[in-house]
Amino acid sequence: MKQILPALSLALTLFTGQALTAENVLASRLSALLGQERQALSLISNARLSALTTLPLTAERNVGTSLQSVSYNNAFLTSLPTATGGPQWQCLSEALYFEARGETATGLFAVGEVIMNRVDSNAYPDSLCSVINQGTGRKFACQFTYTCDGRPEQISEQSSWRRVGKVARLLIDGADRNLTEGATHYHTTAVSPSWARRFPRTAKYGVHLFYRQPTRSASN
């Protein structure tokens, strides 16, 4: 036992010494790298350094506007950069274009809310494209008439397309949905569907009336 203890002490001393040496080497190398970085940065002008470390304006980065600043008016939409997106954004933009492009800004957001609310509802498919194209293939038997009326879907009004695209982008990015009280249906004042007599109306914007689908209670 007396012979083992000195051996353990020597091994521990050697190990500790090696660890300290490794730490010293690492610290020395890190200090050298930082010195090289400082030297390189010193060769760059202050103006250039500021340009490299400052984020571009929001509009130049084409990112969504802060949700707190969303306003339901045309001036606000006009101030936003042109929006882009993937297939889900494309589907929502097309739905807004063909269903409500002539609507007020508030009405446009409200129509978008209905589509978003359907995605969140267990009674409907779980993606924008699936909700919008539900029933397509049966003429006049789909959820959104423009997808099954037999007429080609052509985007001819570019200013309207840019406008609806911005609304779609904001809604997909999480803009508040507080205009329709959870509505899942709408129709224009030009028609009077049978379900409108059974569903509670929640809002009216422009020529669109909005309704919430009644919740079915389980039977005993």
C-alpha positions in Angstrom: 0.0 0.0 0.0 2.8 2.4 0.9 4.4 1.7 -2.5 1.1 2.4 -4.4 0.4 5.8 -2.9 3.7 7.5 -4.2 3.0 6.0 -7.7 -0.5 7.4 -7.7 0.7 10.8 -6.6 3.4 10.8 -9.4 0.8 9.8 -12.0 -1.6 12.5 -10.9 1.1 15.1 -11.0 2.1 14.1 -14.5 -1.5 14.2 -15.7 -2.2 17.6 -14.1 1.0 18.9 -15.7 0.0 17.7 -19.1 -3.5 19.2 -18.8 -2.1 22.6 -17.8 0.3 22.5 -20.7 -2.5 21.7 -23.1 -4.5 24.6 -21.7 -1.5 26.9 -22.1 -1.1 25.9 -25.7 -4.8 26.4 -26.5 -4.8 29.8 -24.8 -1.7 30.8 -26.8 -3.1 29.8 -30.1 -6.5 31.5 -29.3 -4.6 34.7 -28.4 -2.7 34.5 -31.7 -5.8 34.1 -33.7 -7.5 37.0 -32.0 -4.5 39.1 -32.6 -4.6 38.3 -36.3 -8.3 39.1 -36.5 -7.7 42.5 -34.8 -4.9 43.2 -37.2 -7.1 42.3 -40.2 -10.0 44.5 -38.9 -7.6 47.4 -38.4 -7.0 47.5 -42.2 -10.7 48.0 -42.9 -12.1 51.5 -42.9 -14.8 52.4 -40.4 -17.3 53.0 -43.1 -16.7 49.6 -44.7 -16.8 47.9 -41.3 -20.1 49.5 -40.5 -21.6 48.4 -43.8 -20.5 44.8 -43.2 -21.9 44.6 -39.7 -25.2 46.5 -40.2 -28.4 44.7 -41.3 -30.0 46.0 -44.4 -33.4 47.7 -44.2 -36.4 45.3 -43.7 -37.7 46.2 -47.2 -34.4 45.3 -48.8 -34.4 41.9 -47.0 -38.0 41.2 -48.2 -39.0 39.9 -44.8 -42.4 40.3 -43.2 -43.4 43.5 -41.5 -43.7 43.5 -37.7 -47.1 42.1 -37.0 -47.8 44.9 -34.5 -47.8 47.4 -37.4 -50.3 45.7 -39.6 -53.0 48.1 -40.8 -56.1 47.2 -42.8 -55.9 49.8 -45.5 -54.5 50.2 -49.0 -51.8 52.7 -48.0 -50.3 50.1 -45.7 -50.3 47.4 -48.3 -48.8 49.8 -50.9 -45.9 50.5 -48.5 -44.9 46.9 -48.3 -42.3 45.2 -50.5 -43.5 42.8 -53.1 -44.2 39.4 -51.4 -43.0 36.0 -52.5 -43.4 32.5 -51.2 -43.8 28.8 -51.9 -46.7 26.7 -53.0 -48.9 27.4 -49.9 -48.4 31.2 -50.4 -49.2 30.7 -54.1 -52.5 28.9 -53.3 -53.6 31.5 -50.8 -52.7 34.4 -53.1 -54.7 32.9 -55.9 -57.7 32.3 -53.7 -57.6 36.0 -52.6 -57.1 37.1 -56.1 -60.0 35.2 -57.6 -62.4 35.4 -54.6 -61.8 39.0 -53.4 -59.3 41.1 -55.3 -61.9 43.9 -55.7 -62.6 43.9 -52.0 -61.5 46.5 -49.4 -58.3 45.9 -47.6 -60.2 44.8 -44.5 -62.4 42.5 -46.6 -59.4 41.0 -48.2 -57.8 40.2 -44.9 -61.2 38.8 -43.6 -61.5 36.4 -46.6 -57.9 35.3 -45.9 -58.8 34.7 -42.3 -61.6 32.3 -43.3 -59.2 30.2 -45.3 -56.6 30.2 -42.5 -59.4 29.3 -39.9 -60.3 26.3 -42.0 -56.7 25.0 -42.0 -56.8 25.2 -38.2 -60.2 23.4 -38.0 -60.4 19.6 -37.7 -63.4 19.7 -40.1 -61.1 20.7 -43.0 -57.8 19.7 -44.6 -54.6 20.8 -42.8 -52.9 22.9 -45.5 -53.9 26.0 -47.5 -53.7 24.3 -50.9 -55.8 21.3 -49.7 -58.4 23.6 -48.1 -58.6 25.8 -51.2 -58.8 22.9 -53.7 -61.2 20.7 -51.6 -63.8 19.3 -54.0 -62.1 20.5 -57.1 -62.8 18.2 -60.0 -66.6 18.3 -59.6 -68.0 21.3 -61.4 -69.6 23.8 -59.1 -69.3 21.3 -56.2 -66.0 22.6 -54.8 -65.5 24.8 -51.8 -64.1 27.8 -53.7 -66.0 28.2 -57.0 -63.1 29.6 -59.1 -61.3 26.2 -58.8 -64.2 24.3 -60.4 -66.2 26.7 -62.6 -64.5 25.4 -65.8 -62.9 28.8 -66.6 -59.1 29.2 -66.9 -57.4 30.8 -63.9 -55.4 33.7 -65.4 -53.7 36.4 -63.4 -54.2 39.5 -65.6 -54.2 42.3 -63.1 -50.7 42.6 -61.8 -51.3 45.3 -59.3 -54.1 43.3 -57.7 -51.8 40.2 -57.7 -49.2 42.1 -55.8 -51.8 43.4 -53.3 -53.2 40.0 -52.5 -49.8 38.5 -52.3 -48.8 40.9 -49.5 -52.0 40.0 -47.6 -51.3 36.2 -48.0 -47.7 36.7 -46.8 -48.8 38.5 -43.7 -51.4 35.9 -42.8 -49.1 33.0 -43.3 -46.4 34.8 -41.3 -48.8 35.0 -38.3 -50.8 38.2 -38.6 -53.6 38.4 -36.0 -57.0 37.0 -37.1 -59.4 39.1 -35.2 -61.8 40.4 -37.9 -64.3 37.6 -38.3 -64.5 35.9 -34.9 -63.4 32.6 -36.2 -65.5 32.5 -39.3 -65.2 29.5 -41.6 -67.6 30.6 -44.3 -68.4 33.6 -46.4 -70.4 34.7 -49.4 -71.0 37.9 -51.3 -74.2 39.9 -51.1 -75.0 38.8 -54.6 -75.9 35.2 -53.4 -77.9 33.7 -50.5 -76.7 30.1 -49.8 -79.0 27.9 -47.7 -76.4 27.4 -45.0 -76.3 31.1 -44.3 -79.7 30.8 -42.6 -78.3 28.2 -40.2 -74.8 29.6 -39.4 -74.4 32.6 -37.1 -73.1 35.7 -38.9 -70.0 37.2 -37.4 -69.0 40.1 -39.6 -69.6 42.0 -42.8 -66.8 43.8 -44.8 -67.4 45.3 -48.2 -69.6 42.9 -50.2 -68.7 39.9 -48.1 -70.7 38.4 -45.2 -68.9 36.1 -42.8 -70.2 33.1 -40.8 -69.0 30.7 -38.2 -69.9 27.0 -38.6 -71.9 25.8 -35.6 -70.1 23.4 -33.3 -71.8 20.0 -33.2 -72.4 18.7 -29.7 -72.1 15.0 -29.1 -75.4 13.2 -28.7 -76.1 11.1 -25.5 
